[in-house]
């Protein structure tokens, strides 16, 4: 039963607001568009989600059950989108930089001085020989956590 995620988001807003017109103002769309979306969701699910009155709307038992799940789902998707955006703009996540041993020392100093809240982890094979700053033939891999 594929249903547009936007319908669930609108449903959650309508349920929170308790009124189609209040939800329309919050979502910056017309009230008939909200009403049509809720009719389409009810038709798709095959049940009535709202009881409509002159003073607004109230959730039916099916609507309350759906809201308890849909609200969590919509919140999780919004959090995931926010996390992806933060990773994409390098506000969080990781960055791998490969450099020779000679460059490692200066790279770390430059990165630490230019990026706040950075943690640097060095990964080395347990069988690899101990590296010295003057031995430039070996390479290292640094993982930066922002």
Secondary structure, DSSP 8 states (H G I E B T S, - for coil): ----HHHHHHHHHHHHHTSHHHHHHHHTS-HHHHHHHHHHHHHHHTS--EEEETTEEEE-HHHHHHHHHHHHHHHHHHHHHHHHHHHHTTSSSEEEEEEEHHHHHHHHHHHHHHSSS-EEEEE--TTS----TT-TTSEEEEEEE-
